[in-house]
Amino acid sequence: MKKLSTRFEELDIKGLCCPQVLINVKKKIDTLNEDTTLKVLTTDPLAHLDIKAYTHIVDNVEFVSYEKKEEHDEIVLNYGTRR
């Protein structure tokens, strides 16, 4: 498993669909301190694919994990990760 940061934030965007999901994730990332783990809670069934694609085009965000829960999905990202 990839190393998580000691700083942790959560973004609850349940009920939103892309592109709003990705827009809100980007806005939240812009407010984070370096070396922060972000947990995204979403009900958009394709959000993990969009967010993972986004992490491939930026240098400082790493896709850590995706877990499908009963009522929502959890996506974990590390901000400040250098590739």
Number of C-alpha atoms within 10 A of each C-alpha: 5 9 8 16 16 8 14 15 14 14 16 16 18 15 12 15 15 14 10 13 24 18 11 17 18 13 10 15 22 10 8 16 12 14 18 20 26 25 21 25 23 24 20 16 12 13 24 23 10 13 20 18 12 17 16 12 9 11 13 16 23 22 20 17 15 17 12 14 11 7 9 18 20 20 22 20 26 26 24 18 16 11 8
